[in-house]
Amino acid sequence: MDAVGDHMRQEESTMFAAIRNNLSSQESEQLATQFKSAKTRIQQKMGVVSQ
C-alpha cells in the first residue's frame, strides 16, 4: 500500500503537472474525454456500469 501511495503522489505532483503545463486547453479536454470513455468501457466490461 505504501508503494502504491508513493506512486500516486509522484504522478500527482510531477507527471500530471507536466502534462497540464504542456497541453493546450483543447488537448487537455480531448485527453479528459478519452480517459472518461476508456474508464466507462472498462467499468462496463467489469460489470460496474450498466450498458
C-alpha distance matrix in Angstrom:
0.0 3.8 5.4 5.1 6.1 8.6 9.8 10.6 12.3 14.2 15.4 16.5 18.3 19.9 20.0 20.8 23.2 25.0 25.4 26.6 29.1 30.5 31.1 34.1 33.9 35.1 32.6 29.7 31.1 31.5 28.0 26.7 29.2 28.1 24.4 25.3 27.6 25.0 22.5 25.3 26.4 23.0 22.8 26.4 25.7 22.9 25.4 23.4 26.4 29.9 32.1
3.8 0.0 3.8 5.4 5.0 6.1 8.5 9.9 10.5 12.2 14.3 15.3 16.4 18.0 18.8 19.9 21.8 23.5 24.5 25.7 27.8 29.4 30.4 33.6 33.5 35.1 32.5 29.7 31.4 32.1 28.4 27.4 30.2 29.2 25.6 26.8 29.3 26.9 24.5 27.6 28.8 25.5 25.5 29.2 28.7 26.1 28.6 26.5 29.2 32.9 35.0
5.4 3.8 0.0 3.8 5.4 5.1 6.1 8.6 9.9 10.5 12.3 14.3 15.4 16.3 16.6 18.2 20.3 21.5 22.4 24.1 26.1 27.3 28.4 31.7 32.0 33.4 30.6 28.0 29.9 30.2 26.5 25.9 28.7 27.3 23.8 25.5 27.8 25.1 23.1 26.5 27.3 24.0 24.6 28.2 27.4 25.2 28.0 26.2 28.8 32.5 34.2
5.1 5.4 3.8 0.0 3.8 5.4 5.0 6.2 8.6 9.9 10.6 12.3 14.2 15.4 15.1 16.1 18.7 20.2 20.5 22.0 24.4 25.6 26.3 29.4 29.4 30.6 27.9 25.2 26.9 27.2 23.5 22.7 25.3 24.0 20.4 21.9 24.2 21.6 19.5 22.8 23.7 20.6 21.0 24.7 24.1 21.9 24.6 22.7 25.2 28.8 30.5
6.1 5.0 5.4 3.8 0.0 3.8 5.4 5.1 6.2 8.6 9.9 10.6 12.2 14.1 14.7 15.2 17.3 19.3 20.0 21.0 23.2 25.0 25.8 28.8 28.6 30.2 27.8 24.8 26.5 27.3 23.8 22.6 25.5 24.8 21.2 22.4 25.2 23.0 20.7 23.9 25.4 22.5 22.5 26.3 26.2 24.0 26.3 23.9 26.2 29.9 31.8
8.6 6.1 5.1 5.4 3.8 0.0 3.8 5.5 5.2 6.2 8.7 9.9 10.6 12.0 12.9 14.3 16.0 17.6 18.9 20.2 21.9 23.5 24.9 28.1 28.4 30.1 27.5 24.7 26.9 27.7 24.1 23.4 26.6 25.7 22.3 24.0 26.7 24.5 22.6 26.1 27.4 24.6 25.1 28.8 28.5 26.6 29.2 27.0 29.1 32.8 34.4
9.8 8.5 6.1 5.0 5.4 3.8 0.0 3.8 5.5 5.1 6.2 8.7 10.0 10.6 10.5 12.1 14.4 15.5 16.3 18.1 20.0 21.2 22.3 25.7 26.1 27.5 24.7 22.1 24.3 24.7 21.0 20.7 23.7 22.5 19.2 21.3 23.7 21.3 19.8 23.4 24.4 21.7 22.6 26.3 25.8 24.3 27.1 25.1 27.0 30.7 32.0
10.6 9.9 8.6 6.2 5.1 5.5 3.8 0.0 3.8 5.4 5.1 6.1 8.6 10.1 9.9 10.3 12.7 14.6 15.0 16.1 18.5 20.0 20.7 23.8 23.7 25.2 22.7 19.8 21.7 22.5 18.9 18.0 21.2 20.4 16.9 18.6 21.4 19.4 17.6 21.0 22.6 20.1 20.6 24.4 24.5 22.9 25.3 22.9 24.6 28.3 29.7
12.3 10.5 9.9 8.6 6.2 5.2 5.5 3.8 0.0 3.8 5.5 5.1 6.0 8.4 9.6 10.1 11.4 13.7 14.9 15.6 17.5 19.5 20.7 23.7 23.8 25.8 23.5 20.5 22.7 23.9 20.5 19.6 23.0 22.7 19.4 21.1 24.1 22.5 20.7 24.1 25.8 23.6 24.0 27.7 28.0 26.5 28.8 26.2 27.7 31.4 32.9
14.2 12.2 10.5 9.9 8.6 6.2 5.1 5.4 3.8 0.0 3.8 5.5 5.3 5.8 7.1 8.9 10.1 11.5 13.1 14.5 15.9 17.5 19.2 22.5 23.1 25.0 22.4 19.8 22.4 23.3 19.8 19.7 23.1 22.4 19.4 21.7 24.5 22.6 21.4 25.0 26.4 24.2 25.2 28.8 28.8 27.6 30.2 27.9 29.3 33.0 34.1
15.4 14.3 12.3 10.6 9.9 8.7 6.2 5.1 5.5 3.8 0.0 3.8 5.6 5.5 4.8 5.9 8.3 9.6 10.3 11.8 13.9 15.1 16.3 19.5 20.0 21.7 19.0 16.4 18.9 19.6 16.1 16.0 19.4 18.6 15.7 18.1 20.8 19.1 18.0 21.7 23.1 21.2 22.3 25.8 26.0 25.1 27.7 25.4 26.5 30.1 30.9
16.5 15.3 14.3 12.3 10.6 9.9 8.7 6.1 5.1 5.5 3.8 0.0 3.8 5.9 6.3 5.3 6.9 9.6 10.3 10.6 12.8 14.9 15.8 18.7 18.7 20.7 18.6 15.5 17.8 19.2 16.0 15.3 18.9 18.8 15.9 17.8 20.9 19.8 18.4 21.8 23.7 22.1 22.7 26.3 27.0 26.0 28.1 25.4 26.3 29.9 31.0
18.3 16.4 15.4 14.2 12.2 10.6 10.0 8.6 6.0 5.3 5.6 3.8 0.0 3.8 6.4 6.6 6.1 8.7 10.7 10.9 12.0 14.5 16.2 19.1 19.6 22.0 19.9 17.1 19.9 21.4 18.4 18.0 21.8 21.8 19.1 21.2 24.3 23.2 22.0 25.4 27.3 25.8 26.5 30.0 30.6 29.7 31.9 29.2 30.1 33.7 34.7
19.9 18.0 16.3 15.4 14.1 12.0 10.6 10.1 8.4 5.8 5.5 5.9 3.8 0.0 3.8 5.7 5.2 6.0 8.6 9.9 10.5 12.2 14.4 17.7 18.8 21.1 18.5 16.2 19.4 20.5 17.4 17.8 21.5 21.1 18.8 21.4 24.2 22.9 22.3 25.9 27.3 25.9 27.2 30.5 30.9 30.2 32.7 30.4 31.1 34.6 35.3
20.0 18.8 16.6 15.1 14.7 12.9 10.5 9.9 9.6 7.1 4.8 6.3 6.4 3.8 0.0 3.8 5.4 5.2 6.2 8.6 9.9 10.7 12.4 15.9 17.1 18.8 15.9 13.8 17.0 17.6 14.3 15.1 18.6 17.8 15.6 18.6 21.0 19.6 19.4 23.0 24.2 22.9 24.5 27.6 27.9 27.6 30.2 28.0 28.6 32.0 32.4
20.8 19.9 18.2 16.1 15.2 14.3 12.1 10.3 10.1 8.9 5.9 5.3 6.6 5.7 3.8 0.0 3.8 5.4 5.1 6.0 8.5 9.9 10.7 13.8 14.3 16.2 13.7 11.0 13.9 15.1 11.9 12.1 15.8 15.6 13.5 16.0 18.8 17.9 17.5 20.9 22.5 21.6 22.8 26.0 26.7 26.4 28.7 26.3 26.5 29.9 30.3
23.2 21.8 20.3 18.7 17.3 16.0 14.4 12.7 11.4 10.1 8.3 6.9 6.1 5.2 5.4 3.8 0.0 3.8 5.4 5.0 6.0 8.6 10.2 13.1 13.8 16.4 14.4 11.8 15.0 16.7 14.1 14.4 18.2 18.4 16.6 19.0 21.9 21.3 21.0 24.2 26.0 25.3 26.4 29.5 30.4 30.1 32.2 29.7 29.8 33.1 33.5
25.0 23.5 21.5 20.2 19.3 17.6 15.5 14.6 13.7 11.5 9.6 9.6 8.7 6.0 5.2 5.4 3.8 0.0 3.8 5.5 5.2 6.2 8.7 12.1 13.8 16.0 13.5 11.8 15.5 16.5 13.9 15.2 18.7 18.4 17.2 20.0 22.5 21.7 21.9 25.2 26.6 26.0 27.6 30.5 31.1 31.2 33.5 31.3 31.4 34.5 34.6
25.4 24.5 22.4 20.5 20.0 18.9 16.3 15.0 14.9 13.1 10.3 10.3 10.7 8.6 6.2 5.1 5.4 3.8 0.0 3.8 5.5 5.3 6.1 9.7 11.2 12.9 10.0 8.4 12.0 12.7 10.2 11.7 15.1 14.8 13.8 16.7 19.0 18.4 19.0 22.1 23.4 23.1 24.8 27.5 28.2 28.6 30.8 28.8 28.5 31.6 31.4
26.6 25.7 24.1 22.0 21.0 20.2 18.1 16.1 15.6 14.5 11.8 10.6 10.9 9.9 8.6 6.0 5.0 5.5 3.8 0.0 3.8 5.6 5.7 8.2 8.9 11.4 9.6 7.2 10.6 12.4 10.5 11.2 14.7 15.3 14.4 16.7 19.3 19.4 19.6 22.5 24.3 24.3 25.5 28.2 29.4 29.7 31.5 29.1 28.6 31.6 31.6
29.1 27.8 26.1 24.4 23.2 21.9 20.0 18.5 17.5 15.9 13.9 12.8 12.0 10.5 9.9 8.5 6.0 5.2 5.5 3.8 0.0 3.8 6.0 8.2 10.0 12.8 11.2 9.8 13.3 15.0 13.6 14.7 18.0 18.6 18.0 20.4 22.9 22.9 23.3 26.2 27.9 27.9 29.2 31.9 33.0 33.3 35.2 32.9 32.4 35.4 35.2
30.5 29.4 27.3 25.6 25.0 23.5 21.2 20.0 19.5 17.5 15.1 14.9 14.5 12.2 10.7 9.9 8.6 6.2 5.3 5.6 3.8 0.0 3.8 6.8 9.7 11.5 9.4 9.2 12.9 13.7 12.4 14.4 17.4 17.4 17.4 20.2 22.1 22.1 23.1 25.9 27.2 27.4 29.1 31.5 32.4 33.1 35.2 33.2 32.6 35.4 34.9
31.1 30.4 28.4 26.3 25.8 24.9 22.3 20.7 20.7 19.2 16.3 15.8 16.2 14.4 12.4 10.7 10.2 8.7 6.1 5.7 6.0 3.8 0.0 3.8 6.5 7.8 5.6 5.8 9.3 10.1 9.4 11.5 14.1 14.5 15.0 17.5 19.3 19.7 20.9 23.4 24.7 25.3 27.0 29.1 30.2 31.2 33.0 31.1 30.1 32.7 32.0
34.1 33.6 31.7 29.4 28.8 28.1 25.7 23.8 23.7 22.5 19.5 18.7 19.1 17.7 15.9 13.8 13.1 12.1 9.7 8.2 8.2 6.8 3.8 0.0 3.8 5.3 5.1 6.1 8.5 9.8 10.5 12.2 14.2 15.3 16.4 18.3 20.0 21.0 22.3 24.3 25.8 26.9 28.4 30.2 31.7 32.8 34.3 32.3 31.0 33.3 32.4
33.9 33.5 32.0 29.4 28.6 28.4 26.1 23.7 23.8 23.1 20.0 18.7 19.6 18.8 17.1 14.3 13.8 13.8 11.2 8.9 10.0 9.7 6.5 3.8 0.0 3.8 5.5 5.1 6.1 8.6 9.9 10.5 12.3 14.3 15.3 16.5 18.4 20.0 21.0 22.6 24.5 25.8 26.8 28.6 30.4 31.5 32.7 30.5 28.9 31.1 30.3
35.1 35.1 33.4 30.6 30.2 30.1 27.5 25.2 25.8 25.0 21.7 20.7 22.0 21.1 18.8 16.2 16.4 16.0 12.9 11.4 12.8 11.5 7.8 5.3 3.8 0.0 3.8 5.4 5.1 6.2 8.6 9.9 10.6 12.3 14.2 15.4 16.6 18.4 19.9 21.2 22.7 24.5 25.8 27.1 28.9 30.4 31.5 29.6 27.7 29.6 28.5
32.6 32.5 30.6 27.9 27.8 27.5 24.7 22.7 23.5 22.4 19.0 18.6 19.9 18.5 15.9 13.7 14.4 13.5 10.0 9.6 11.2 9.4 5.6 5.1 5.5 3.8 0.0 3.8 5.4 5.0 6.1 8.6 9.8 10.5 12.2 14.2 15.3 16.4 18.2 20.0 21.2 22.5 24.2 25.8 27.1 28.6 30.1 28.4 26.9 29.0 27.9
29.7 29.7 28.0 25.2 24.8 24.7 22.1 19.8 20.5 19.8 16.4 15.5 17.1 16.2 13.8 11.0 11.8 11.8 8.4 7.2 9.8 9.2 5.8 6.1 5.1 5.4 3.8 0.0 3.8 5.5 5.1 6.2 8.7 9.9 10.5 12.3 14.3 15.3 16.4 18.4 20.1 21.1 22.4 24.3 25.9 26.9 28.3 26.3 25.0 27.4 26.7
31.1 31.4 29.9 26.9 26.5 26.9 24.3 21.7 22.7 22.4 18.9 17.8 19.9 19.4 17.0 13.9 15.0 15.5 12.0 10.6 13.3 12.9 9.3 8.5 6.1 5.1 5.4 3.8 0.0 3.8 5.4 5.1 6.2 8.7 9.9 10.6 12.3 14.3 15.3 16.6 18.5 20.1 21.0 22.6 24.6 25.8 26.8 24.7 22.9 25.0 24.2
31.5 32.1 30.2 27.2 27.3 27.7 24.7 22.5 23.9 23.3 19.6 19.2 21.4 20.5 17.6 15.1 16.7 16.5 12.7 12.4 15.0 13.7 10.1 9.8 8.6 6.2 5.0 5.5 3.8 0.0 3.8 5.4 5.1 6.2 8.6 10.0 10.6 12.3 14.2 15.4 16.7 18.4 20.0 21.2 22.8 24.5 25.6 24.1 22.3 24.2 22.9
28.0 28.4 26.5 23.5 23.8 24.1 21.0 18.9 20.5 19.8 16.1 16.0 18.4 17.4 14.3 11.9 14.1 13.9 10.2 10.5 13.6 12.4 9.4 10.5 9.9 8.6 6.1 5.1 5.4 3.8 0.0 3.8 5.4 5.1 6.1 8.6 9.9 10.5 12.1 14.2 15.4 16.5 18.2 19.9 21.2 22.5 24.1 22.5 21.2 23.6 22.7
26.7 27.4 25.9 22.7 22.6 23.4 20.7 18.0 19.6 19.7 16.0 15.3 18.0 17.8 15.1 12.1 14.4 15.2 11.7 11.2 14.7 14.4 11.5 12.2 10.5 9.9 8.6 6.2 5.1 5.4 3.8 0.0 3.8 5.5 5.1 6.2 8.6 9.9 10.4 12.3 14.3 15.4 16.3 18.3 20.1 21.0 22.2 20.1 18.8 21.3 20.8
29.2 30.2 28.7 25.3 25.5 26.6 23.7 21.2 23.0 23.1 19.4 18.9 21.8 21.5 18.6 15.8 18.2 18.7 15.1 14.7 18.0 17.4 14.1 14.2 12.3 10.6 9.8 8.7 6.2 5.1 5.4 3.8 0.0 3.8 5.4 5.2 6.2 8.6 9.9 10.7 12.4 14.4 15.4 16.6 18.6 20.1 20.9 19.2 17.3 19.2 18.2
28.1 29.2 27.3 24.0 24.8 25.7 22.5 20.4 22.7 22.4 18.6 18.8 21.8 21.1 17.8 15.6 18.4 18.4 14.8 15.3 18.6 17.4 14.5 15.3 14.3 12.3 10.5 9.9 8.7 6.2 5.1 5.5 3.8 0.0 3.8 5.5 5.1 6.1 8.5 9.9 10.7 12.4 14.2 15.4 16.7 18.5 19.9 18.7 17.1 19.1 17.9
24.4 25.6 23.8 20.4 21.2 22.3 19.2 16.9 19.4 19.4 15.7 15.9 19.1 18.8 15.6 13.5 16.6 17.2 13.8 14.4 18.0 17.4 15.0 16.4 15.3 14.2 12.2 10.5 9.9 8.6 6.1 5.1 5.4 3.8 0.0 3.8 5.4 5.1 6.0 8.6 9.9 10.6 12.2 14.2 15.4 16.5 18.1 16.5 15.6 18.2 17.7
25.3 26.8 25.5 21.9 22.4 24.0 21.3 18.6 21.1 21.7 18.1 17.8 21.2 21.4 18.6 16.0 19.0 20.0 16.7 16.7 20.4 20.2 17.5 18.3 16.5 15.4 14.2 12.3 10.6 10.0 8.6 6.2 5.2 5.5 3.8 0.0 3.8 5.5 5.0 6.1 8.7 9.9 10.4 12.2 14.3 15.3 16.2 14.2 12.7 15.2 14.9
27.6 29.3 27.8 24.2 25.2 26.7 23.7 21.4 24.1 24.5 20.8 20.9 24.3 24.2 21.0 18.8 21.9 22.5 19.0 19.3 22.9 22.1 19.3 20.0 18.4 16.6 15.3 14.3 12.3 10.6 9.9 8.6 6.2 5.1 5.4 3.8 0.0 3.8 5.4 5.2 6.3 8.7 9.9 10.6 12.5 14.3 15.2 14.1 12.2 14.0 12.8
25.0 26.9 25.1 21.6 23.0 24.5 21.3 19.4 22.5 22.6 19.1 19.8 23.2 22.9 19.6 17.9 21.3 21.7 18.4 19.4 22.9 22.1 19.7 21.0 20.0 18.4 16.4 15.3 14.3 12.3 10.5 9.9 8.6 6.1 5.1 5.5 3.8 0.0 3.8 5.4 5.1 6.2 8.6 9.9 10.7 12.4 14.2 13.4 12.5 14.7 13.8
22.5 24.5 23.1 19.5 20.7 22.6 19.8 17.6 20.7 21.4 18.0 18.4 22.0 22.3 19.4 17.5 21.0 21.9 19.0 19.6 23.3 23.1 20.9 22.3 21.0 19.9 18.2 16.4 15.3 14.2 12.1 10.4 9.9 8.5 6.0 5.0 5.4 3.8 0.0 3.8 5.5 5.2 6.1 8.6 10.0 10.6 12.2 10.6 10.1 13.0 13.1
25.3 27.6 26.5 22.8 23.9 26.1 23.4 21.0 24.1 25.0 21.7 21.8 25.4 25.9 23.0 20.9 24.2 25.2 22.1 22.5 26.2 25.9 23.4 24.3 22.6 21.2 20.0 18.4 16.6 15.4 14.2 12.3 10.7 9.9 8.6 6.1 5.2 5.4 3.8 0.0 3.8 5.5 5.1 6.1 8.6 9.8 10.3 8.9 7.3 9.6 9.5
26.4 28.8 27.3 23.7 25.4 27.4 24.4 22.6 25.8 26.4 23.1 23.7 27.3 27.3 24.2 22.5 26.0 26.6 23.4 24.3 27.9 27.2 24.7 25.8 24.5 22.7 21.2 20.1 18.5 16.7 15.4 14.3 12.4 10.7 9.9 8.7 6.3 5.1 5.5 3.8 0.0 3.8 5.5 5.1 6.3 8.7 9.8 9.9 8.7 10.3 9.2
23.0 25.5 24.0 20.6 22.5 24.6 21.7 20.1 23.6 24.2 21.2 22.1 25.8 25.9 22.9 21.6 25.3 26.0 23.1 24.3 27.9 27.4 25.3 26.9 25.8 24.5 22.5 21.1 20.1 18.4 16.5 15.4 14.4 12.4 10.6 9.9 8.7 6.2 5.2 5.5 3.8 0.0 3.8 5.4 5.1 6.2 8.6 8.6 8.9 11.3 11.3
22.8 25.5 24.6 21.0 22.5 25.1 22.6 20.6 24.0 25.2 22.3 22.7 26.5 27.2 24.5 22.8 26.4 27.6 24.8 25.5 29.2 29.1 27.0 28.4 26.8 25.8 24.2 22.4 21.0 20.0 18.2 16.3 15.4 14.2 12.2 10.4 9.9 8.6 6.1 5.1 5.5 3.8 0.0 3.8 5.4 5.0 6.1 5.0 5.5 8.5 9.6
26.4 29.2 28.2 24.7 26.3 28.8 26.3 24.4 27.7 28.8 25.8 26.3 30.0 30.5 27.6 26.0 29.5 30.5 27.5 28.2 31.9 31.5 29.1 30.2 28.6 27.1 25.8 24.3 22.6 21.2 19.9 18.3 16.6 15.4 14.2 12.2 10.6 9.9 8.6 6.1 5.1 5.4 3.8 0.0 3.8 5.3 4.9 5.8 4.9 6.2 6.3
25.7 28.7 27.4 24.1 26.2 28.5 25.8 24.5 28.0 28.8 26.0 27.0 30.6 30.9 27.9 26.7 30.4 31.1 28.2 29.4 33.0 32.4 30.2 31.7 30.4 28.9 27.1 25.9 24.6 22.8 21.2 20.1 18.6 16.7 15.4 14.3 12.5 10.7 10.0 8.6 6.3 5.1 5.4 3.8 0.0 3.8 5.4 7.7 8.3 9.3 9.2
22.9 26.1 25.2 21.9 24.0 26.6 24.3 22.9 26.5 27.6 25.1 26.0 29.7 30.2 27.6 26.4 30.1 31.2 28.6 29.7 33.3 33.1 31.2 32.8 31.5 30.4 28.6 26.9 25.8 24.5 22.5 21.0 20.1 18.5 16.5 15.3 14.3 12.4 10.6 9.8 8.7 6.2 5.0 5.3 3.8 0.0 3.8 5.5 7.8 9.7 10.9
25.4 28.6 28.0 24.6 26.3 29.2 27.1 25.3 28.8 30.2 27.7 28.1 31.9 32.7 30.2 28.7 32.2 33.5 30.8 31.5 35.2 35.2 33.0 34.3 32.7 31.5 30.1 28.3 26.8 25.6 24.1 22.2 20.9 19.9 18.1 16.2 15.2 14.2 12.2 10.3 9.8 8.6 6.1 4.9 5.4 3.8 0.0 3.8 5.6 6.6 8.6
23.4 26.5 26.2 22.7 23.9 27.0 25.1 22.9 26.2 27.9 25.4 25.4 29.2 30.4 28.0 26.3 29.7 31.3 28.8 29.1 32.9 33.2 31.1 32.3 30.5 29.6 28.4 26.3 24.7 24.1 22.5 20.1 19.2 18.7 16.5 14.2 14.1 13.4 10.6 8.9 9.9 8.6 5.0 5.8 7.7 5.5 3.8 0.0 3.8 6.7 9.5
26.4 29.2 28.8 25.2 26.2 29.1 27.0 24.6 27.7 29.3 26.5 26.3 30.1 31.1 28.6 26.5 29.8 31.4 28.5 28.6 32.4 32.6 30.1 31.0 28.9 27.7 26.9 25.0 22.9 22.3 21.2 18.8 17.3 17.1 15.6 12.7 12.2 12.5 10.1 7.3 8.7 8.9 5.5 4.9 8.3 7.8 5.6 3.8 0.0 3.8 6.4
29.9 32.9 32.5 28.8 29.9 32.8 30.7 28.3 31.4 33.0 30.1 29.9 33.7 34.6 32.0 29.9 33.1 34.5 31.6 31.6 35.4 35.4 32.7 33.3 31.1 29.6 29.0 27.4 25.0 24.2 23.6 21.3 19.2 19.1 18.2 15.2 14.0 14.7 13.0 9.6 10.3 11.3 8.5 6.2 9.3 9.7 6.6 6.7 3.8 0.0 3.8
32.1 35.0 34.2 30.5 31.8 34.4 32.0 29.7 32.9 34.1 30.9 31.0 34.7 35.3 32.4 30.3 33.5 34.6 31.4 31.6 35.2 34.9 32.0 32.4 30.3 28.5 27.9 26.7 24.2 22.9 22.7 20.8 18.2 17.9 17.7 14.9 12.8 13.8 13.1 9.5 9.2 11.3 9.6 6.3 9.2 10.9 8.6 9.5 6.4 3.8 0.0
